[in-house]
Amino acid sequence: MALSGRGNATPPSKYHLAGVDRWYIHVVNKLGEGRWLAVHCKSKDDDLGNHDLAPGQDYWFTFKSNYWGTTLFWCNLRTEKEDPVKQHVGLKVFWQEWLHVWLTYHCGQKERKCFWIAKDDGIYLRVNPENRDEFVVKWEPGW
């Protein structure tokens, strides 16, 4: 699987084929009151390390899905140690779909850009075609 870190990314292909599709995963800190967000994303094969996001900051990575349709990425998000409200959540941020296209619709079938947004009440996924954020999961207390 080809994997790239942050930087200038090339635009995605206009074709949607397994093993050829380039995807872009963003995690955005929209927590209030100057709160920082710790992010750790990985797949079975790639550990992308720990990243601390300042308010409004975006961490992103890009990759090509594999031919067999088994590509899966997940991220663990938590508030920083200094934050008085200790919260965390673990969630899948990418999986390949065959029959149901919930993620593909949200991220845009042609664009394939997923925006996972951390807000005070939980994690949202941007619905790109509708230009809105959809609530996905609430924070768990502690970490």
C-alpha positions as CSV (number, residue, x, y, z in Angstrom):
1,M,0.0,0.0,0.0
2,A,1.4,3.4,-0.9
3,L,1.4,5.8,2.0
4,S,2.3,9.5,2.1
5,G,2.5,11.9,5.0
6,R,1.5,15.6,5.2
7,G,2.6,17.8,2.3
8,N,1.5,18.8,-1.1
9,A,-0.7,16.0,-2.3
10,T,-1.6,15.3,-5.9
11,P,-5.2,15.4,-6.9
12,P,-7.1,12.1,-6.8
13,S,-7.7,10.1,-9.9
14,K,-11.1,10.5,-11.6
15,Y,-11.4,6.7,-11.6
16,H,-12.7,4.6,-8.7
17,L,-10.9,1.2,-8.8
18,A,-9.7,-1.0,-5.9
19,G,-5.9,-0.8,-5.6
20,V,-5.8,2.5,-7.6
21,D,-7.9,4.8,-5.5
22,R,-6.0,7.5,-3.6
23,W,-7.7,8.5,-0.3
24,Y,-7.0,11.5,2.0
25,I,-7.8,11.3,5.7
26,H,-7.9,14.5,7.8
27,V,-8.3,14.8,11.5
28,V,-9.2,18.3,12.5
29,N,-9.1,19.9,16.0
30,K,-12.3,21.9,16.5
31,L,-12.3,21.6,20.3
32,G,-13.2,24.8,22.0
33,E,-11.4,27.0,24.5
34,G,-7.8,26.5,23.2
35,R,-7.9,22.7,23.8
36,W,-5.2,20.6,22.2
37,L,-5.9,17.2,20.6
38,A,-3.6,14.1,20.6
39,V,-3.9,11.9,17.5
40,H,-2.4,8.4,16.8
41,C,-3.5,6.7,13.5
42,K,-2.4,3.4,12.1
43,S,-3.2,0.4,9.9
44,K,-2.2,-3.2,10.1
45,D,1.0,-2.3,8.3
46,D,1.7,1.4,9.1
47,D,1.9,3.2,12.4
48,L,1.7,6.9,11.6
49,G,2.9,8.0,15.1
50,N,1.6,10.5,17.6
51,H,0.6,14.0,16.6
52,D,-0.5,16.9,18.8
53,L,-2.9,19.3,17.2
54,A,-3.3,22.9,18.3
55,P,-6.9,24.4,18.1
56,G,-7.9,24.6,14.4
57,Q,-5.0,22.4,13.2
58,D,-5.4,19.6,10.7
59,Y,-3.4,16.4,10.6
60,W,-3.7,14.4,7.4
61,F,-2.3,11.4,5.5
62,T,-2.9,9.9,2.1
63,F,-2.6,6.4,0.8
64,K,-3.8,4.1,-2.0
65,S,-6.3,1.3,-1.1
66,N,-5.1,-2.2,-1.7
67,Y,-6.4,-4.4,-4.5
68,W,-7.9,-7.0,-2.1
69,G,-10.2,-4.5,-0.5
70,T,-8.8,-5.0,3.0
71,T,-7.4,-1.5,3.7
72,L,-8.3,-0.3,7.2
73,F,-7.1,2.7,9.2
74,W,-8.1,3.7,12.7
75,C,-7.2,6.5,15.0
76,N,-7.1,7.0,18.7
77,L,-8.0,10.6,19.7
78,R,-7.6,12.1,23.2
79,T,-7.5,15.4,24.9
80,E,-4.0,16.5,26.0
81,K,-2.7,15.8,29.5
82,E,-3.1,19.4,30.6
83,D,-6.8,19.5,29.6
84,P,-9.0,19.4,32.7
85,V,-11.6,17.4,30.7
86,K,-10.0,14.0,30.1
87,Q,-11.6,12.4,27.0
88,H,-10.7,9.8,24.4
89,V,-12.2,7.8,21.5
90,G,-10.9,5.2,19.1
91,L,-12.5,4.9,15.7
92,K,-12.1,3.5,12.2
93,V,-11.4,6.4,9.9
94,F,-11.2,4.3,6.6
95,W,-12.4,1.0,5.5
96,Q,-13.1,-0.3,2.0
97,E,-16.8,-0.6,1.0
98,W,-18.4,-3.0,-1.4
99,L,-22.1,-2.9,-1.0
100,H,-22.7,0.0,1.4
101,V,-21.1,3.3,0.4
102,W,-21.7,5.4,3.6
103,L,-18.0,6.5,3.9
104,T,-17.6,6.9,0.1
105,Y,-20.6,9.2,0.0
106,H,-19.5,11.3,3.0
107,C,-15.9,11.7,1.7
108,G,-16.9,12.2,-2.0
109,Q,-16.7,9.5,-4.5
110,K,-14.4,11.5,-6.8
111,E,-12.5,13.5,-4.2
112,R,-12.1,10.8,-1.6
113,K,-11.3,13.3,1.2
114,C,-12.5,12.3,4.6
115,F,-12.6,15.0,7.3
116,W,-12.9,13.7,10.8
117,I,-13.6,16.6,13.1
118,A,-13.1,16.6,16.9
119,K,-15.6,18.9,18.6
120,D,-16.5,19.3,22.3
121,D,-19.4,16.9,22.2
122,G,-17.8,14.2,20.0
123,I,-16.4,13.2,16.6
124,Y,-18.0,14.3,13.4
125,L,-17.5,13.3,9.7
126,R,-17.8,15.9,7.1
127,V,-20.6,15.2,4.5
128,N,-18.8,16.8,1.6
129,P,-21.6,16.7,-1.0
130,E,-24.0,18.4,1.5
131,N,-21.4,20.8,3.1
132,R,-22.2,19.8,6.7
133,D,-20.8,17.8,9.6
134,E,-22.5,14.6,10.8
135,F,-22.2,13.4,14.4
136,V,-20.6,9.9,14.5
137,V,-19.5,9.1,18.1
138,K,-19.3,10.8,21.5
139,W,-16.2,11.1,23.6
140,E,-15.5,8.5,26.3
141,P,-14.6,9.8,29.7
142,G,-10.9,9.5,30.9
143,W,-8.0,8.1,29.0
